Amino acid sequence: MNRATALPIFAGLASLTLTACQTPQQLAEHDALLIEPDAEARAEVRAAASSLLGGTPVLLAPDAFTQDSRLTLERMPRRSLLDLPLADRARFEPHRLRLVVAGGSCLLRNENSDTAVLLESAHCRVQVTKPDER
């Protein structure tokens, strides 16, 4: 192999190395908050949460993800036909959802299953926390 053919191969390997070094930074996730969510954005977040929980209907407060990037959802207790609570033998772990910004996109992540849904109409910003928080 002469110098003329070695140079393009080396240049190609160098660009792959630079790309590999830049990728983790671009995909880094940061806690996020919704920016002035309207009805459409809240509906999208609710639909994303439902999707992350296997289609289970989800009820979210109007200010969900506006003060904190994390949300814990408890399962509703089962009730009898007489609307009395049933003594469930199985206790379920609550669902933990987290709003994040990654690569300029807003994502809702299920921390239990490590799955995420891209939010297209909801706008979010990085949540700034003080060092003594968390």
Residue, then its C-alpha position, 0 to 999 in steps of 0.5 A: m500500500n502506498r502513501a496515496t491510498a493509506l491517507p484516505i483510509f486513515a482520514g476515514l478512520a479518524s472521522l469515525t473516531l471523532t464521530a464516536c467521541q461526539t455521539p455520547q455527548q449529543l445523546a446525553e439526557h437532562d431532566a426537563l420541564l414542560i414550557e407553558p403546556d397547552a391542552e394539546a401538549r398535556a394530551e400528548v404527555r397523557a397519551a405518551a404516559s398511557s403508551l409507556l404503561g401498556g395502554t392503561p388510562v392515565l390521569l395527570a394533574p394540569d401542572a404535571f412536569t412543570q415543577d419537577s421532571r419526575l412523576t410517580l404514578e400509583r396503580m389505582p386500588r381494585r374495588s368490588l362491585l359494591d365499590l369496596p376496596l379489595a384485599d389484593r395479595a399482589r402489591f405493585e411497584p409504582h411507575r416512575l416517569r421522567l421528562v428529559v431533553a436529549g439531543g434537542s428533543c423532548l422525551l417521556r421516559n418510563e424509568n421502570s422499563d427504560t423505554a421512552v416516547l418522543l414528544e412532538s408538540a410539547h415543548c420542554r427545557v432543561q431543569v436547572t437544579k441547585p447542588d443541594e437538591r437531589 
